[in-house]
Amino acid sequence: MTPRNAAKPERSVMSREDVKRCAEVLPLRERLIFKLATFGGMRPGEIPALKWKHLSDESAKIEQRVYRGEIDTPKTRTSRRAIALSGGIREDIAAWRTFALDDGPEAWVFPSERNTPLSRDNVWRRFMPPKFAEAGLGWATFQVMRRTHSTLMNELKVDPKLVADQLGRTLDVNQNVYTLPSLARRQEAVNMLETAIQNAS
């Protein structure tokens, strides 16, 4: 499990400036993982389960997850979704792909040394917290990243249904059955979030 930090302040989300600082201090692989969680709203078990076949020019299909070290399917229908990818995420994916030993459809986007899905907790313990600490954000976790996505989207007055669909959450049955916002509109929303963070002072 992701370790808890006793020094975590009362706030449980990052500001735009916090997100920008984190993205600036992380190396490419960790920055991409961070952006998929914070800009893309992906769950921590969904990121290591990505294969190259799941990625297209503008979206990522969430068809599986890593749960307790095993690959399985998302637990709800709303969790199986296509998430919109911002321009910055797509740039980092392209850069990361140049380092891939295998970028075939069935290859993991984030492989371990044994060519299994990268362990979320291994990345968390060894690589990301020291960099977050450098940015003064040692309290940040994967849960904080997803909460930050939702909170900052709300601050930007993005349609709550778009946010719910991006996160794989529900609002209520009527909206989920009868409201189907397009991937293009969610694409605009995640680009709006990324631009706001890039312009943070």
Beta strands, then each sheet from edge to edge (+ up, - down):
strand 1: 59-62
strand 2: 65-67
strand 3: 70-72
strand 4: 81-84
sheet 1: 1+ 4-
sheet 2: 2+ 3-
end
